[in-house]
């Protein structure tokens, strides 16, 4: 039917119902697929440990490579490898590929954040030290009220814990 030069098309109520059913099925498939993807990516913590004379190379998403030194531990949540907990000593390399988000390396004393760079971090009974090989690293001290700083290539920082008297 033509009105004022425009073509007008009318769908029957059965066609509308069929289209709505089809659309509902597509939406349910998308939701189900999304839940499967989330289930696969979220889960328990992934833990890597090294023994007395052992080192271990760990490759994570977002072009993160970590060389775990002897008697060290690395922990991150599956699907959330942008937040990594390290106890002991590790050499961390982030990049040079495209990194989709900032990576956080956490220790008992501080958090090191960057999207690209290479640095060493070591934690022990006395505190935590960090040395930047390449790039720029933001260091956030714990507790948060303790402040933070930026370290550039060649710089290092050592946090010493206060000993109980």
Secondary structure, 3 states (H helix, E strand, C coil): CEECCEECCCCCHHHHHHHHHHHHHHHHHHHHHHHHHHHHHCCCEEEEECCCCCCEEEEECCCEEEEECCCCEEEEECCEEEEEEEECEEEEEECCCCCCCCEEEECCCEEEEECCEEEEEEECCCEEEEEEEEEEEEEEECCHHHCEEEEECCCEEEEECCCCC
